[in-house]
Amino acid sequence: MQKRYSISHFLNRHRHLLTGILCLFGICLLSAQDRKKEPEKKKTRVDLLYADEARADDRIRPDVQILVGSVKLRHDSMYIYCDSALIYKAINSVEAFGNVHMEQGDTLFVYGDYLYYDGMTQLAMLREHVRMINRTTELTTDSLNYDRLYNLGYYFEGGTLTDEQNVLTSVWGEYSPATKIAVFNHDVTLTNPRFVLTSDTLKYHTETKIATILGPSDIVSDNNHIYSERGVYNTASEQAELLDRSVLTNQGKRLTGDSLFYDRKLGYGEAFDHVVMNDTVNRNMLMGDYCFYNELTDSALATRRAVAVDYSQGDSLFMHGDTLQMVTYHLNTDSMYREMRVYHKVRAYRSDIQAVCDSLVYNSKDSCMTMYTDPVMWYGQEQLLGEQIKVYMNDSTIDWAHIINQALAIERKDSLHYNQVAGKEMMGYFREGEMRQVDVNGNVLVVFYPVEERDSSLILMNYSEGGFLRMMLKDRRMERGAFIGKASGTAYPMDQIPADKYRLPSFVWLDYIRPLNKEDIFNWRGKKADAVLKQSSRRPTVSPRDMHIERTKK
């Protein structure tokens, strides 16, 4: 018959076995916890290896051993050499005097005139003419504390760190021979044969030669100046990655962005996000979310909401395109000139003039701005368009403009009536920012509404045709005009104008694409399909340059 046992019987029988298992588990747990604790450093004694003379006087200085002449001491793997020393046996410490020399391994050597070494904390305090040498790196100061436990030396009354390429000075600094990392604070200067870096806080790696900027810093060379508060600068490759609205300045140009990349050897910089490149000499700016600048060729490129701003006059001109590019030719010569290229979907705004085209080029050689592919300009109530428009500048103000092929000028009188002039080409001449004369050449067609001086009401419509027209303007209104050569015309009372005479064949009113303000230049609005000009191969029958020269002779 099989025996049955109760749970209490089973527990009583195996009580001792369970107790033993629990005790063993507790011992294992305590052992695991002990292993997690950092083992304490073994407290070893500072040993005397050699001295010319050793003496002690327990009555005068108990527990002090006096050593004189060629003293050699050891603490673990570190050796101390000096002219004389005092060993404090009770506190396991040493004072060393004269020609003090510490060695740790075959890579770290420390020199000074005085040393106090605490064998309990393994802290060495050296004073006067101190040098710490770690391979090709040397730290010099008059006050150095070296912590052997953390392998870290630091100074606090001024010091200099030197390696193969750079010299760094500061009021406070620390250096780790193990990690090759140095940290500097207060009046930091990094001197390199090609530049000088000054900072408030700097971290430097003596092996990679990389300086990490941690506070307001300036990097100055013969060619440029960099300001940054955060970033890294590789003093070997001379490449910088800078953050927090850093600034690169070169010959009057200031490049600023949320982040910057700069290569001094290749001579170019890149800026990202909210970028501004300000030319304080020529008083213009490039803006966008990406900008590239080559200081060797003096060229630049901006994209991503790119804007060119000319603030040389009282009223700034804002110009936007998919890409803005500046190119310099014959740099550093008497024949140097620049081109500003804007493409595509160009929109420009200034309070007195606006423009739209596909692409644009400004050439400083002849101070000419050329607009390509269906360009349109607005000047007050006037609209000018053609296949190509050239605007010639004089001291940043408009001197004259040339509209080439299918030229059309329109002035809006009201929603139904428009003054219109069309021809093969058109030249507009400016004085003090105002258009004063317009010459129209080739197949000239005119629709013009004279007005009453009293109330500006429309009197009649004048329709004319001819070969060459000259108009004189005042206060943005036609003062007088006359055809030169053969011409014909008809005057229509306001209530008898034929329906087909209200608009010239090439008439198109494009106010719906006109930039309304400097923010509206980002909003591209294309022309309607029937408003796009068909390109022609016609060329001006008379040179506009000759016309301009002839006009200036009068």
C-alpha positions as CSV (number, residue, x, y, z in Angstrom):
1,M,0.0,0.0,0.0
2,Q,1.5,3.4,-1.1
3,K,2.2,5.9,1.6
4,R,0.7,9.4,1.4
5,Y,2.6,12.5,2.9
6,S,1.1,15.8,3.8
7,I,2.7,19.1,2.7
8,S,3.8,19.8,6.3
9,H,5.5,16.5,6.4
10,F,7.4,17.2,3.2
11,L,8.4,20.7,4.4
12,N,9.6,19.4,7.8
13,R,11.7,16.6,6.1
14,H,13.4,19.0,3.7
15,R,13.7,22.1,5.9
16,H,17.5,21.9,6.2
17,L,17.9,21.4,2.4
18,L,15.7,24.6,1.7
19,T,17.7,26.6,4.3
20,G,20.9,25.6,2.6
21,I,19.7,26.6,-0.8
22,L,18.5,30.0,0.4
23,C,21.8,30.7,2.1
24,L,23.7,29.8,-1.0
25,F,21.5,32.0,-3.1
26,G,22.1,35.0,-0.7
27,I,25.8,34.5,-0.9
28,C,25.8,34.5,-4.7
29,L,23.6,37.6,-4.7
30,L,26.0,39.5,-2.4
31,S,28.9,38.3,-4.4
32,A,27.3,39.7,-7.6
33,Q,26.7,43.0,-5.9
34,D,30.3,43.2,-4.8
35,R,31.5,42.6,-8.3
36,K,29.5,45.6,-9.5
37,K,31.5,47.9,-7.2
38,E,34.6,49.4,-8.6
39,P,37.6,47.7,-6.9
40,E,39.6,50.1,-4.7
41,K,43.0,51.1,-5.8
42,K,45.7,49.3,-3.9
43,K,47.4,51.6,-1.4
44,T,51.1,51.2,-2.2
45,R,54.0,52.9,-0.4
46,V,56.3,55.5,-1.9
47,D,59.6,53.7,-2.0
48,L,63.1,55.2,-1.9
49,L,65.3,53.6,-4.6
50,Y,68.4,55.8,-4.3
51,A,69.8,58.9,-2.6
52,D,73.3,60.1,-1.9
53,E,72.4,60.8,1.7
54,A,69.4,59.8,3.8
55,R,68.7,60.8,7.4
56,A,65.9,61.2,9.9
57,D,65.4,62.9,13.3
58,D,62.4,61.5,15.1
59,R,62.7,64.1,17.9
60,I,62.5,67.1,15.6
61,R,60.5,65.8,12.7
62,P,59.0,62.4,13.4
63,D,58.0,60.2,10.5
64,V,60.0,62.4,8.1
65,Q,62.9,61.1,6.0
66,I,65.3,63.6,4.6
67,L,66.9,62.7,1.3
68,V,69.8,64.7,-0.4
69,G,71.5,64.2,-3.8
70,S,70.4,62.2,-6.9
71,V,67.2,61.2,-5.3
72,K,65.2,58.4,-7.1
73,L,61.7,57.4,-5.8
74,R,59.0,55.1,-7.1
75,H,55.3,54.8,-6.6
76,D,53.7,51.9,-8.5
77,S,54.8,52.5,-12.2
78,M,55.8,56.1,-11.7
79,Y,59.4,57.3,-11.0
80,I,60.4,60.6,-9.3
81,Y,63.8,62.2,-9.7
82,C,65.0,65.3,-7.8
83,D,67.9,67.0,-6.0
84,S,66.4,66.6,-2.6
85,A,63.2,65.3,-1.0
86,L,61.2,64.8,2.2
87,I,59.2,61.6,2.6
88,Y,56.3,61.7,5.0
89,K,55.8,58.1,5.9
90,A,52.7,58.5,8.0
91,I,50.7,60.1,5.1
92,N,52.7,58.3,2.3
93,S,53.6,61.6,0.6
94,V,56.7,63.3,-0.8
95,E,58.0,66.8,-1.2
96,A,60.6,67.1,-4.0
97,F,63.0,70.0,-4.6
98,G,65.2,71.0,-7.5
99,N,65.3,69.5,-11.0
100,V,62.1,67.5,-10.3
101,H,61.4,64.9,-13.0
102,M,58.5,62.5,-13.1
103,E,58.3,59.5,-15.5
104,Q,55.3,57.3,-16.2
105,G,55.9,54.6,-18.8
106,D,57.9,55.7,-21.8
107,T,55.5,58.4,-23.1
108,L,54.8,60.8,-20.2
109,F,57.5,63.0,-18.6
110,V,56.8,65.9,-16.2
111,Y,59.4,68.5,-15.1
112,G,59.4,71.3,-12.5
113,D,61.3,73.0,-9.7
114,Y,59.0,71.7,-6.9
115,L,56.7,68.8,-6.4
116,Y,54.3,67.7,-3.6
117,Y,53.0,64.2,-4.3
118,D,50.2,62.7,-2.2
119,G,50.6,58.9,-2.4
120,M,47.2,58.3,-0.9
121,T,45.2,60.3,-3.6
122,Q,47.9,60.0,-6.2
123,L,47.8,63.7,-6.9
124,A,51.0,65.5,-7.9
125,M,51.3,69.2,-7.6
126,L,54.2,70.8,-9.5
127,R,55.3,74.4,-9.4
128,E,57.7,76.7,-11.3
129,H,58.9,76.0,-14.8
130,V,56.7,73.0,-15.2
131,R,56.7,71.0,-18.4
132,M,54.5,68.0,-19.2
133,I,55.7,66.1,-22.3
134,N,53.6,63.4,-24.0
135,R,55.2,62.3,-27.2
136,T,55.0,65.4,-29.5
137,T,52.8,67.4,-27.1
138,E,54.3,69.7,-24.5
139,L,52.4,71.6,-21.8
140,T,54.2,74.4,-20.0
141,T,53.1,76.4,-17.0
142,D,54.2,77.5,-13.5
143,S,51.4,75.6,-11.7
144,L,50.3,72.1,-12.7
145,N,48.3,69.5,-10.8
146,Y,48.5,66.0,-12.2
147,D,45.9,63.4,-11.1
148,R,47.4,59.9,-11.7
149,L,44.1,58.2,-11.0
150,Y,42.4,60.0,-13.9
151,N,45.6,60.5,-15.9
152,L,44.7,64.2,-16.1
153,G,46.9,67.4,-15.8
154,Y,45.5,70.8,-15.3
155,Y,46.7,74.4,-14.8
156,F,45.0,77.4,-13.4
157,E,47.4,80.3,-13.6
158,G,48.1,80.4,-17.3
159,G,49.7,77.8,-19.5
160,T,50.7,76.8,-23.0
161,L,50.2,73.6,-25.0
162,T,52.3,73.0,-28.1
163,D,52.3,70.3,-30.7
164,E,53.6,69.9,-34.2
165,Q,51.2,72.4,-35.7
166,N,49.6,74.6,-33.1
167,V,50.4,76.6,-30.0
168,L,47.5,77.1,-27.5
169,T,47.5,79.4,-24.5
170,S,44.8,80.1,-21.8
171,V,44.3,81.0,-18.2
172,W,42.9,77.6,-17.3
173,G,43.4,74.3,-19.1
174,E,43.6,70.6,-18.7
175,Y,45.2,67.8,-20.7
176,S,44.6,64.0,-20.7
177,P,47.6,62.1,-22.0
178,A,45.4,59.0,-22.4
179,T,42.7,60.6,-24.6
180,K,44.9,63.3,-26.1
181,I,42.1,65.8,-25.4
182,A,42.8,69.2,-23.9
183,V,40.2,71.7,-22.7
184,F,40.9,75.5,-22.3
185,N,39.0,78.3,-20.7
186,H,39.4,82.1,-20.5
187,D,41.5,84.1,-23.0
188,V,42.2,81.1,-25.2
189,T,44.4,81.6,-28.2
190,L,45.3,78.9,-30.8
191,T,48.2,80.1,-33.0
192,N,48.8,78.4,-36.4
193,P,51.1,79.6,-39.1
194,R,48.1,80.4,-41.3
195,F,45.6,81.7,-38.8
196,V,44.9,82.7,-35.2
197,L,41.9,81.4,-33.2
198,T,40.8,83.3,-30.1
199,S,38.0,81.9,-27.9
200,D,36.4,81.8,-24.5
201,T,36.2,78.0,-24.3
202,L,37.9,75.5,-26.6
203,K,38.5,71.7,-26.7
204,Y,41.4,70.4,-28.7
205,H,42.6,66.9,-29.8
206,T,46.3,66.8,-30.1
207,E,46.3,63.7,-32.3
208,T,43.6,64.7,-34.8
209,K,44.3,68.4,-34.5
210,I,40.6,69.1,-34.3
211,A,39.5,72.2,-32.3
212,T,36.0,72.1,-30.9
213,I,34.5,75.6,-30.4
214,L,32.4,75.8,-27.2
215,G,32.1,79.6,-26.8
216,P,32.4,82.9,-28.7
217,S,35.4,82.5,-31.0
218,D,37.2,84.3,-33.8
219,I,39.4,82.7,-36.5
220,V,41.5,85.3,-38.3
221,S,43.8,84.9,-41.3
222,D,45.2,87.2,-44.0
223,N,42.2,86.5,-46.3
224,N,39.2,86.2,-44.0
225,H,37.6,86.2,-40.6
226,I,35.3,83.5,-39.1
227,Y,33.1,84.1,-36.0
228,S,31.4,81.2,-34.4
229,E,30.1,80.1,-31.0
230,R,29.8,76.4,-31.7
231,G,31.4,74.0,-34.1
232,V,34.6,72.2,-35.0
233,Y,37.7,73.3,-36.9
234,N,40.2,70.8,-38.2
235,T,43.5,72.7,-38.1
236,A,45.2,70.0,-40.2
237,S,42.8,69.8,-43.1
238,E,41.7,73.4,-42.4
239,Q,38.0,72.5,-42.7
240,A,35.4,73.9,-40.4
241,E,31.8,72.8,-39.6
242,L,30.1,75.7,-37.7
243,L,26.7,76.1,-36.1
244,D,24.6,78.8,-34.4
245,R,24.6,81.6,-37.0
246,S,28.3,81.5,-37.6
247,V,29.8,84.2,-39.9
248,L,32.5,84.1,-42.6
249,T,33.8,87.5,-43.7
250,N,36.0,87.9,-46.8
251,Q,36.9,91.2,-48.5
252,G,33.7,93.0,-47.5
253,K,31.5,90.0,-48.0
254,R,29.8,88.4,-44.9
255,L,28.3,84.9,-45.2
256,T,26.0,83.9,-42.4
257,G,23.9,80.8,-41.9
258,D,22.4,78.5,-39.3
259,S,25.3,76.2,-40.2
260,L,28.5,76.7,-42.2
261,F,31.0,74.5,-43.9
262,Y,34.4,76.1,-44.8
263,D,37.5,74.6,-46.5
264,R,40.4,77.1,-46.2
265,K,42.7,75.1,-48.5
266,L,40.2,74.9,-51.4
267,G,38.9,78.4,-50.5
268,Y,35.1,77.8,-50.4
269,G,32.3,78.0,-48.0
270,E,28.8,76.6,-47.9
271,A,26.0,77.9,-45.7
272,F,22.7,76.2,-44.9
273,D,19.3,77.6,-43.8
274,H,18.4,81.3,-43.4
275,V,21.6,82.2,-45.3
276,V,22.6,85.8,-45.9
277,M,25.7,86.8,-48.0
278,N,26.1,90.6,-47.5
279,D,28.4,92.6,-49.8
280,T,29.0,95.7,-47.8
281,V,31.2,97.2,-50.5
282,N,28.8,97.0,-53.4
283,R,25.8,97.2,-51.0
284,N,23.9,94.0,-52.1
285,M,22.9,90.7,-50.6
286,L,22.3,87.1,-51.6
287,M,19.8,85.2,-49.4
288,G,18.4,81.7,-49.4
289,D,18.5,78.4,-47.6
290,Y,21.7,77.3,-49.4
291,C,24.6,79.4,-50.5
292,F,28.0,78.5,-51.9
293,Y,30.9,81.0,-52.0
294,N,34.4,80.5,-53.6
295,E,36.7,83.1,-52.2
296,L,39.5,82.1,-54.7
297,T,37.3,82.9,-57.8
298,D,35.0,85.4,-56.0
299,S,32.0,83.5,-57.2
300,A,28.7,82.6,-55.3
301,L,25.5,80.6,-55.8
302,A,22.3,80.7,-53.8
303,T,19.2,78.4,-54.1
304,R,16.1,77.4,-52.1
305,R,14.1,80.7,-51.8
306,A,17.0,82.5,-53.1
307,V,16.8,86.3,-53.1
308,A,19.2,89.0,-54.4
309,V,18.8,92.4,-52.7
310,D,20.3,95.6,-54.0
311,Y,20.3,98.3,-51.3
312,S,22.7,100.8,-52.9
313,Q,19.8,103.2,-53.4
314,G,17.3,104.4,-50.7
315,D,14.7,101.9,-51.9
316,S,15.9,98.2,-52.0
317,L,15.4,96.0,-55.1
318,F,14.4,92.4,-54.3
319,M,14.9,89.7,-56.9
320,H,14.0,86.0,-56.7
321,G,14.7,83.0,-58.9
322,D,15.2,79.3,-58.5
323,T,19.0,79.9,-58.6
324,L,21.1,83.0,-58.2
325,Q,24.8,82.9,-59.4
326,M,27.6,85.4,-59.2
327,V,30.6,84.9,-61.5
328,T,33.8,87.1,-61.5
329,Y,36.0,87.3,-64.6
330,H,39.7,88.4,-64.8
331,L,39.9,88.5,-61.0
332,N,42.5,90.9,-59.5
333,T,43.2,92.6,-62.8
334,D,42.2,96.0,-64.2
335,S,39.7,94.3,-66.6
336,M,37.8,92.5,-63.8
337,Y,34.0,92.4,-64.1
338,R,31.2,90.4,-62.6
339,E,28.0,88.8,-63.8
340,M,24.9,88.2,-61.7
341,R,22.8,85.4,-63.2
342,V,19.2,84.7,-62.0
343,Y,17.3,81.7,-63.4
344,H,14.5,80.4,-63.6
345,K,11.1,82.0,-62.8
346,V,12.6,85.4,-62.0
347,R,10.5,88.0,-60.1
348,A,11.7,91.4,-59.0
349,Y,10.2,94.1,-56.8
350,R,11.0,97.6,-55.8
351,S,8.4,100.1,-54.8
352,D,8.7,102.0,-58.1
353,I,9.5,99.2,-60.5
354,Q,8.7,95.5,-60.8
355,A,9.7,92.8,-63.3
356,V,9.0,89.2,-64.3
357,C,11.0,87.0,-66.8
358,D,12.4,83.5,-67.1
359,S,16.1,84.4,-66.6
360,L,18.2,87.5,-66.1
361,V,21.9,88.5,-66.3
362,Y,23.5,91.7,-64.9
363,N,27.0,92.5,-66.3
364,S,29.1,95.0,-64.3
365,K,31.3,95.5,-67.4
366,D,28.7,97.6,-69.2
367,S,26.3,97.9,-66.2
368,C,23.6,96.2,-68.2
369,M,20.8,94.0,-66.9
370,T,19.3,91.7,-69.6
371,M,16.0,90.0,-69.1
372,Y,15.3,86.9,-71.3
373,T,12.1,85.0,-72.4
374,D,8.9,87.0,-72.2
375,P,10.2,89.7,-69.9
376,V,7.7,92.2,-68.4
377,M,8.4,95.4,-66.5
378,W,6.0,97.7,-64.6
379,Y,6.8,101.3,-64.0
380,G,4.0,102.9,-62.0
381,Q,0.9,102.6,-64.2
382,E,3.0,101.6,-67.2
383,Q,3.7,98.0,-68.5
384,L,6.7,97.3,-70.8
385,L,7.3,94.0,-72.5
386,G,9.1,92.5,-75.5
387,E,11.2,89.4,-76.4
388,Q,14.2,90.8,-74.5
389,I,14.7,93.8,-72.3
390,K,18.1,95.5,-71.5
391,V,18.4,98.0,-68.7
392,Y,21.6,100.0,-68.5
393,M,22.5,101.4,-65.1
394,N,24.5,104.4,-64.0
395,D,25.7,104.5,-60.4
396,S,22.9,101.9,-59.5
397,T,20.2,104.1,-61.1
398,I,18.5,103.4,-64.4
399,D,20.2,105.3,-67.3
400,W,18.2,103.9,-70.2
401,A,16.3,100.7,-71.2
402,H,16.1,98.9,-74.5
403,I,13.2,96.6,-75.4
404,I,14.1,94.3,-78.3
405,N,11.5,92.8,-80.8
406,Q,7.7,93.0,-80.3
407,A,8.1,95.9,-78.0
408,L,4.9,97.1,-76.3
409,A,4.3,99.8,-73.8
410,I,0.9,100.2,-72.1
411,E,-0.4,102.8,-69.7
412,R,-3.7,102.0,-68.0
413,K,-6.2,104.9,-67.9
414,D,-9.2,102.9,-66.6
415,S,-10.5,99.4,-67.0
416,L,-11.4,100.0,-70.7
417,H,-9.0,102.6,-72.0
418,Y,-5.2,102.1,-72.3
419,N,-2.5,104.2,-73.9
420,Q,-0.5,101.8,-76.1
421,V,2.7,102.0,-78.2
422,A,4.0,99.0,-80.2
423,G,7.1,98.7,-82.4
424,K,10.0,96.5,-83.3
425,E,12.1,98.0,-80.5
426,M,11.8,100.7,-77.9
427,M,14.3,102.8,-76.0
428,G,13.5,104.6,-72.8
429,Y,15.8,107.2,-71.3
430,F,15.8,108.2,-67.6
431,R,16.9,111.2,-65.7
432,E,17.0,111.2,-61.8
433,G,15.1,108.0,-61.8
434,E,12.3,109.3,-64.0
435,M,11.6,108.2,-67.6
436,R,11.9,111.4,-69.7
437,Q,12.1,110.2,-73.3
438,V,10.9,107.2,-75.3
439,D,12.0,106.3,-78.8
440,V,10.1,103.6,-80.7
441,N,11.5,102.3,-84.0
442,G,10.0,100.1,-86.7
443,N,6.3,99.5,-87.5
444,V,5.1,101.8,-84.8
445,L,1.5,101.7,-83.8
446,V,0.0,104.1,-81.2
447,V,-3.3,104.3,-79.3
448,F,-3.3,107.5,-77.2
449,Y,-6.0,109.3,-75.2
450,P,-5.4,113.0,-74.5
451,V,-7.0,114.3,-71.3
452,E,-8.5,117.5,-70.0
453,E,-6.1,119.4,-67.7
454,R,-8.9,120.4,-65.4
455,D,-10.4,117.1,-64.5
456,S,-8.2,114.5,-66.4
457,S,-11.2,113.3,-68.4
458,L,-10.5,111.6,-71.7
459,I,-11.1,113.8,-74.7
460,L,-10.7,111.4,-77.7
461,M,-8.7,108.5,-79.0
462,N,-5.8,109.1,-81.3
463,Y,-4.7,106.1,-83.5
464,S,-1.4,106.5,-85.4
465,E,1.0,104.5,-87.5
466,G,4.6,105.4,-88.5
467,G,8.2,104.3,-88.8
468,F,9.8,106.2,-85.8
469,L,8.2,107.9,-82.8
470,R,9.8,110.1,-80.2
471,M,7.8,110.9,-77.0
472,M,8.8,113.3,-74.2
473,L,7.5,112.6,-70.7
474,K,7.0,114.6,-67.5
475,D,5.7,113.3,-64.2
476,R,5.2,109.9,-65.9
477,R,2.9,111.4,-68.5
478,M,3.5,112.1,-72.1
479,E,4.1,115.9,-72.5
480,R,4.5,115.8,-76.3
481,G,5.2,113.3,-79.1
482,A,5.9,113.3,-82.8
483,F,6.6,110.9,-85.6
484,I,9.8,111.3,-87.5
485,G,9.3,110.5,-91.2
486,K,6.1,109.3,-92.8
487,A,3.1,108.7,-90.5
488,S,-0.7,108.6,-90.5
489,G,-3.3,108.9,-87.9
490,T,-7.0,109.2,-87.1
491,A,-8.8,110.8,-84.1
492,Y,-11.9,109.2,-82.8
493,P,-14.4,110.9,-80.5
494,M,-14.9,108.8,-77.4
495,D,-18.4,107.6,-78.5
496,Q,-17.3,106.7,-82.0
497,I,-14.2,104.5,-81.4
498,P,-14.4,101.3,-83.6
499,A,-14.3,98.1,-81.5
500,D,-11.2,96.8,-83.2
501,K,-9.2,100.0,-82.4
502,Y,-9.4,99.8,-78.6
503,R,-6.6,97.2,-78.5
504,L,-3.4,96.9,-80.7
505,P,-2.9,93.5,-82.2
506,S,-0.2,92.7,-79.7
507,F,-2.1,94.1,-76.6
508,V,-1.8,92.0,-73.5
509,W,-2.4,93.3,-69.9
510,L,-0.5,91.2,-67.4
511,D,-1.3,92.8,-64.0
512,Y,-2.2,89.3,-62.6
513,I,1.5,88.3,-62.6
514,R,2.9,91.6,-61.3
515,P,4.7,91.2,-58.0
516,L,2.8,93.1,-55.3
517,N,5.5,93.3,-52.6
518,K,8.8,91.9,-51.6
519,E,7.2,88.7,-50.2
520,D,5.1,88.2,-53.4
521,I,8.3,87.6,-55.4
522,F,8.2,83.9,-54.2
523,N,4.8,83.3,-55.7
524,W,5.2,82.4,-59.3
525,R,2.2,83.1,-61.5
526,G,2.8,82.2,-65.2
527,K,1.2,83.9,-68.2
528,K,-1.9,82.6,-69.8
529,A,-1.2,80.5,-72.9
530,D,-2.4,83.2,-75.3
531,A,-0.2,85.9,-73.7
532,V,3.2,84.3,-74.4
533,L,5.2,86.0,-77.2
534,K,6.3,84.0,-80.2
535,Q,10.0,84.5,-80.6
536,S,11.1,86.2,-83.8
537,S,14.4,86.5,-85.6
538,R,14.1,90.2,-86.3
539,R,16.9,92.6,-85.3
540,P,16.8,96.3,-84.8
541,T,17.1,98.3,-88.0
542,V,19.0,101.1,-86.1
543,S,21.6,100.4,-83.5
544,P,20.2,101.4,-80.1
545,R,23.7,102.3,-78.9
546,D,24.1,104.7,-81.8
547,M,20.7,106.2,-80.9
548,H,21.8,106.7,-77.3
549,I,25.1,108.3,-78.4
550,E,23.3,110.6,-80.8
551,R,20.8,111.6,-78.1
552,T,23.6,112.4,-75.6
553,K,25.2,114.7,-78.1
554,K,22.2,117.0,-78.3
